[in-house]
């Protein structure tokens, strides 16, 4: 699992995520997030890494 920034243009990706959620209600936004997570997980495909990512996300402190 990579925990150090590994994107060439992270700011543009973050902006794209924000734009994708514009105009969506809370339910639609949650569904978009769920679909995106499943697509990215499928693309990654490594069960061990996915497990590590889920555990790391659960342990991150709340803002």
N, C-alpha and C positions, 0 to 999 in steps of 0.2 A: 504494500500500500504506500503510495506516495503522499507525504504530508507537507512537502515543500512545494510552493507555487510551481506549477508545471504547465502554464499556459503562456503562449506568446503574447496574447493581448487580452488579459483577464478583465480589464476595464470594459472593453467592447462586449465581451460575453456577459458581464454583469448587467450592462445597459440593455442588451438583448433580452435577458431574463425579465428585467423590469418592464420593458416594452410589451413583452408577451402577456403580462398580467394586467395591463391597462384595460379598463372597461369590464373586467371580470368581477363577479361577486365572490364572496368567500368560498363558496362551494366549488365554483368553476375554477378558481385559483388553486384550490387543493387538488382537484382532478388533474389540472395541468401539471402540477408538481408530481403527482403520482405517475402519470403517463411518462413524464420525462425521466423519472427515476427508473422505471421499468425499461425504457428504451436504452438508457445508459448502462444499466445492469446487464441487459442482453448483449449489448455491444462489448462490454468488458468480458463477460462470460466466465470469469474465474471465481468459482464458489468460495475459495479460501479468502481471496482478496475482498470479495463482497461481504463476507462475514466480518472481516477485520474493519471494513468501512462502517458497517452497521454498528458494531460495538464502539468504535471511535466516536461516531456521531451521538450515540446514547450518552457517552461520558463527557461530552463537551458541556461546559457550563452555560446556563441560560443567560441571555443578555440582560 
